[in-house]
Amino acid sequence: MKIDGTTALVTGGLRGLGAAFTAELLARGAKKVYATSRGTASHDDPRVETVALDVDDAAAVAAFARTATDVDLVVNNAGLATGSNLLTSPLDDVRREFETNVFGVLHVARAFAPVLAANGGGALLDVHSVLSWATTGSGYEASKAAAWGVTNGLRALLAPQGTLVTGLHLGYTDTDMIAHLDVPKNDPRDVARAALDGIGRDATEVLADEVSRQVKSLLSGDPAALVL
Ligand SMILES: NC(=O)c1ccc[n+]([C@@H]2O[C@H](COP(=O)([O-])OP(=O)(O)OC[C@H]3O[C@@H](n4cnc5c(N)ncnc54)[C@H](OP(=O)(O)O)[C@@H]3O)[C@@H](O)[C@H]2O)c1
């Protein structure tokens, strides 16, 4: 799919990796970017329309889709990590991760599938993680694994309408989400570039870094090798 001239939606598009997506879409000639936030952040490029949206709220996402009828590229970027442990954390922390990382992704996909169809198919990019596959036992990782399954299902369901469905996997990336970790991190701009390059060549999957490529290569082996 060609990015030049696209009208995109980036959930969580005003900070972190989402802001890098918004910037890279503009740099590649996007006609318009709807960038959502639950806060009051703004953007100074006239091609960016900021939208207040919580992806956990299915009705709000559906209402927004009824107004944003020109979208032909959806970037399901919004995500949440509570730091939960599957066995010992309050179950609500795990549920919140699933609510945003799985059901939020699904709310957006369900609301925008008809919009994408009406605009010729377009593309849906879901932001996953290397932690869709490797695990320490957190709710976040389990939610990202579930989201990967959702994306694969959506690919089957949206193929007949000509929608490209792409999954993005990445390791540590320099955003607020992992600001507390003192580890080597990707530049979010490099991740956004890799993802949009992938959309440009109609890729169904983008592995944005070496760790994602390494962990993906372990999937046919013993799952014990996926324990971090
Ligand atoms: N950073 C990493 O190392 C890393 C690695 C692998 C995958 N990822 C994934 O990359 C994506 C972006 O994360 P990030 O690193 O940029 O994290 P971040 O800095 O914590 O930003 C999270 C983004 O998600 C949005 N968001 C969270 N909950 C939302 C909700 N209920 N409704 C709408 N928007 C919501 C936030 O928007 P507002 O707060 O402005 O509303 C913000 O834009 C996520 O899917 C994350 O899981 C990140």
The ligand as a Tripos MOL2 file, in Angstrom:
@<TRIPOS>MOLECULE
LIG
   48    52     1     0     0
SMALL
NO_CHARGES

@<TRIPOS>ATOM
      1 N1          8.1070    0.7290   24.3620 N.am      1 LIG1
      2 C1          8.3930   -0.5330   24.1830 C.2       1 LIG1
      3 O1          9.4650   -1.0250   24.5850 O.2       1 LIG1
      4 C2          7.4300   -1.4340   23.4430 C.ar      1 LIG1
      5 C3          7.8780   -2.7080   23.0460 C.ar      1 LIG1
      6 C4          7.0080   -3.5350   22.3710 C.ar      1 LIG1
      7 C5          5.7340   -3.1060   22.0520 C.ar      1 LIG1
      8 N2          5.3200   -1.8570   22.4550 N.ar      1 LIG1
      9 C6          3.9610   -1.4590   22.1030 C.3       1 LIG1
     10 O2          4.0100   -0.2390   21.4060 O.3       1 LIG1
     11 C7          2.7540    0.4360   21.5410 C.3       1 LIG1
     12 C8          3.0010    1.8900   21.9310 C.3       1 LIG1
     13 O3          3.5400    1.8910   23.2440 O.3       1 LIG1
     14 P1          4.5760    2.9900   23.7480 P.3       1 LIG1
     15 O4          5.8660    2.3020   23.9370 O.co2     1 LIG1
     16 O5          4.5190    4.2110   22.9250 O.co2     1 LIG1
     17 O6          3.9550    3.2120   25.2040 O.3       1 LIG1
     18 P2          3.6150    4.5230   26.0210 P.3       1 LIG1
     19 O7          4.7100    5.4690   25.9010 O.co2     1 LIG1
     20 O8          3.2290    4.0270   27.3810 O.co2     1 LIG1
     21 O9          2.3280    5.0500   25.2720 O.3       1 LIG1
     22 C9          1.1400    4.3170   25.2980 C.3       1 LIG1
     23 C10         0.2440    4.8600   24.2150 C.3       1 LIG1
     24 O10        -0.9810    4.1070   24.2150 O.3       1 LIG1
     25 C11        -2.0650    5.0110   24.3970 C.3       1 LIG1
     26 N3         -3.0980    4.3400   25.2170 N.ar      1 LIG1
     27 C12        -2.9230    3.5430   26.2870 C.ar      1 LIG1
     28 N4         -4.1070    3.1170   26.7510 N.ar      1 LIG1
     29 C13        -5.0530    3.6460   25.9340 C.ar      1 LIG1
     30 C14        -6.4480    3.5620   25.8700 C.ar      1 LIG1
     31 N5         -7.1670    2.8420   26.7580 N.pl3     1 LIG1
     32 N6         -7.1040    4.2230   24.8920 N.ar      1 LIG1
     33 C15        -6.4190    4.9580   23.9920 C.ar      1 LIG1
     34 N7         -5.0820    5.0840   23.9860 N.ar      1 LIG1
     35 C16        -4.4030    4.4310   24.9530 C.ar      1 LIG1
     36 C17        -1.4870    6.2300   25.0800 C.3       1 LIG1
     37 O11        -2.2570    7.3360   24.7650 O.3       1 LIG1
     38 P3         -2.6310    8.5210   25.8180 P.3       1 LIG1
     39 O12        -2.0020    8.1740   27.1360 O.co2     1 LIG1
     40 O13        -2.0790    9.7460   25.1870 O.co2     1 LIG1
     41 O14        -4.1140    8.4820   25.8380 O.co2     1 LIG1
     42 C18        -0.1050    6.3160   24.4620 C.3       1 LIG1
     43 O15        -0.1280    6.9780   23.2250 O.3       1 LIG1
     44 C19         1.9620   -0.3550   22.5850 C.3       1 LIG1
     45 O16         1.0320   -1.2080   21.9350 O.3       1 LIG1
     46 C20         3.0400   -1.1790   23.2700 C.3       1 LIG1
     47 O17         2.5250   -2.3420   23.8690 O.3       1 LIG1
     48 C21         6.1410   -1.0190   23.1160 C.ar      1 LIG1
@<TRIPOS>BOND
     1     1     2 1
     2     2     3 2
     3     2     4 1
     4     4     5 ar
     5     4    48 ar
     6     5     6 ar
     7     6     7 ar
     8     7     8 ar
     9     8     9 1
    10     8    48 ar
    11     9    10 1
    12     9    46 1
    13    10    11 1
    14    11    12 1
    15    11    44 1
    16    12    13 1
    17    13    14 1
    18    14    15 2
    19    14    16 1
    20    14    17 1
    21    17    18 1
    22    18    19 2
    23    18    20 1
    24    18    21 1
    25    21    22 1
    26    22    23 1
    27    23    24 1
    28    23    42 1
    29    24    25 1
    30    25    26 1
    31    25    36 1
    32    26    27 ar
    33    26    35 ar
    34    27    28 ar
    35    28    29 ar
    36    29    30 ar
    37    29    35 ar
    38    30    31 1
    39    30    32 ar
    40    32    33 ar
    41    33    34 ar
    42    34    35 ar
    43    36    37 1
    44    36    42 1
    45    37    38 1
    46    38    39 2
    47    38    40 1
    48    38    41 1
    49    42    43 1
    50    44    45 1
    51    44    46 1
    52    46    47 1
@<TRIPOS>SUBSTRUCTURE
     1 LIG1         1 GROUP 0 **** ****
